């Protein structure tokens, strides 16, 4: 389903909202999105002004949109459809009427700042990208798999070291 919202200005500085939607065949959408905070062991690698750097990359440079998929910050995503925050309740009502509310995962889009080379000590502009959670997780996927594997191997070696 695609939902379009448009605000029409009227006299007196007020406006009204027109909402249009196109229904399509239902699709099952499976995804998992997790916001990963900065881990305590990585925190010292970030510059003291990280919040300001991140803010500048996400909003000044990227204009509040993901630099990969162009998803806007604090909008909603239902599958691959983008929904304006003012339309989310209507979108959910339409999905419920169509019997598809349980089939579609709705997530709020939050822009993050990614280190393209996975090195948090390198906060140069050309190493940073404003990415939504989906694009950030996709970018970091292989790095996360490698890191988890190394931690498991280290834990297994430690366990063998202290085994009787």
C-alpha positions as CSV (number, residue, x, y, z in Angstrom):
1,X,0.0,0.0,0.0
2,X,1.3,3.5,-0.8
3,X,0.0,6.4,1.1
4,X,0.3,10.0,-0.1
5,X,-0.3,13.0,2.1
6,X,-0.4,16.6,1.0
7,X,-1.1,19.8,2.9
8,X,-3.1,22.4,1.1
9,X,-2.9,26.0,2.5
10,X,-6.1,27.9,2.9
11,X,-7.0,31.4,4.0
12,X,-6.0,32.5,7.5
13,X,-2.7,30.5,7.6
14,X,-4.6,27.2,8.1
15,X,-4.3,24.2,5.9
16,X,-6.1,20.9,5.3
17,X,-4.7,17.5,4.7
18,X,-5.5,15.4,1.7
19,X,-4.7,11.7,2.0
20,X,-4.7,9.3,-0.9
21,X,-3.8,5.6,-0.8
22,X,-3.2,2.8,-3.3
23,X,-3.8,-0.7,-2.1
24,X,-1.9,-3.6,-3.5
25,X,-1.8,-7.3,-2.9
26,X,-0.7,-8.0,0.7
27,X,2.9,-9.0,1.2
28,X,4.5,-10.5,4.3
29,X,7.4,-8.3,5.4
30,X,10.0,-9.7,7.7
31,X,12.7,-7.5,9.1
32,X,14.4,-6.8,12.4
33,X,15.9,-3.5,13.2
34,X,17.9,-2.9,16.4
35,X,19.5,0.4,17.5
36,X,22.9,-0.4,18.8
37,X,24.3,2.2,21.3
38,X,28.0,2.9,21.5
39,X,29.6,0.1,23.5
40,X,31.5,1.2,26.6
41,X,34.8,-0.2,25.2
42,X,34.4,1.9,22.0
43,X,33.3,5.1,23.7
44,X,36.9,6.4,24.4
45,X,37.6,6.2,20.6
46,X,34.9,8.8,19.8
47,X,35.9,12.5,19.9
48,X,34.6,14.6,22.7
49,X,32.3,16.6,20.3
50,X,30.8,13.5,18.7
51,X,27.2,14.7,19.2
52,X,28.0,17.9,17.3
53,X,29.8,16.1,14.5
54,X,26.9,13.6,14.2
55,X,24.3,16.4,14.2
56,X,26.2,18.2,11.4
57,X,26.5,15.1,9.3
58,X,22.9,14.0,9.7
59,X,21.1,17.4,9.4
60,X,23.4,20.0,7.8
61,X,25.1,17.8,5.2
62,X,22.4,15.1,4.6
63,X,19.4,17.4,5.1
64,X,17.8,15.0,7.5
65,X,17.7,12.1,5.0
66,X,19.5,8.8,4.8
67,X,22.4,9.2,2.3
68,X,21.7,5.7,0.9
69,X,17.9,5.3,0.6
70,X,16.8,8.9,1.2
71,X,14.4,7.9,4.0
72,X,13.6,11.0,6.1
73,X,14.4,11.2,9.8
74,X,11.5,10.4,12.2
75,X,9.1,9.3,9.4
76,X,7.8,5.7,9.5
77,X,8.5,2.7,7.3
78,X,6.0,0.0,6.5
79,X,8.0,-2.5,4.5
80,X,9.5,-0.3,1.7
81,X,6.8,2.4,2.0
82,X,7.5,5.7,3.7
83,X,4.8,7.3,5.8
84,X,4.7,10.8,7.1
85,X,4.4,11.1,10.9
86,X,1.1,12.9,10.6
87,X,-0.3,10.0,8.5
88,X,0.8,7.1,10.7
89,X,-2.5,6.6,12.6
90,X,-4.5,6.7,9.3
91,X,-2.1,4.3,7.7
92,X,-2.5,1.9,10.6
93,X,-6.3,2.2,10.4
94,X,-6.2,1.4,6.7
95,X,-4.0,-1.6,7.3
96,X,-6.3,-2.8,10.0
97,X,-9.4,-2.4,7.8
98,X,-7.7,-4.3,5.0
99,X,-6.7,-7.0,7.6
100,X,-3.0,-6.5,7.0
101,X,-1.9,-4.8,10.2
102,X,-0.3,-8.0,11.5
103,X,1.5,-8.7,8.2
104,X,3.4,-5.4,8.0
105,X,6.1,-4.3,10.4
106,X,6.0,-0.5,11.0
107,X,9.2,1.1,12.3
108,X,10.2,4.7,13.0
109,X,13.1,5.9,10.9
110,X,16.0,7.3,13.0
111,X,19.1,8.7,11.3
112,X,22.4,7.5,12.7
113,X,26.0,8.5,11.8
114,X,28.0,5.5,10.4
115,X,31.8,5.2,10.3
116,X,32.3,3.9,6.8
117,X,35.6,2.2,7.6
118,X,34.2,0.9,11.0
119,X,36.9,2.9,12.9
120,X,35.2,5.3,15.4
121,X,38.5,7.1,15.9
122,X,38.3,8.3,12.3
123,X,35.6,11.0,12.4
124,X,36.6,12.8,9.2
125,X,33.7,13.9,7.1
126,X,34.6,11.6,4.2
127,X,34.5,8.6,6.6
128,X,31.0,9.4,8.0
129,X,27.6,8.9,6.4
130,X,24.1,9.7,7.7
131,X,22.2,6.4,7.5
132,X,18.8,5.1,8.6
133,X,18.9,2.1,10.9
134,X,18.2,-0.3,8.0
135,X,21.1,1.0,5.9
136,X,23.4,1.3,8.9
137,X,22.8,-2.3,9.9
138,X,23.3,-3.4,6.3
139,X,26.6,-1.5,6.1
140,X,27.9,-2.9,9.4
141,X,26.6,-6.5,8.8
142,X,29.9,-8.2,7.9
143,X,31.8,-6.2,10.5
144,X,29.3,-7.3,13.2
145,X,29.5,-10.9,12.1
146,X,33.3,-10.8,12.2
147,X,33.4,-9.1,15.6
148,X,30.9,-11.6,17.1
149,X,33.0,-14.5,15.7
150,X,36.2,-13.1,17.2
151,X,34.5,-12.6,20.6
152,X,33.2,-16.2,20.6
153,X,36.6,-17.6,19.7
154,X,38.3,-15.6,22.4
155,X,35.7,-16.7,25.0
156,X,36.1,-20.4,23.9
157,X,39.9,-20.1,24.3
158,X,39.5,-18.5,27.7
159,X,37.2,-21.4,28.7
160,X,39.7,-24.0,27.6
161,X,42.4,-22.1,29.5
162,X,40.5,-22.5,32.8
163,X,39.1,-26.0,32.1
164,X,40.1,-28.8,34.4
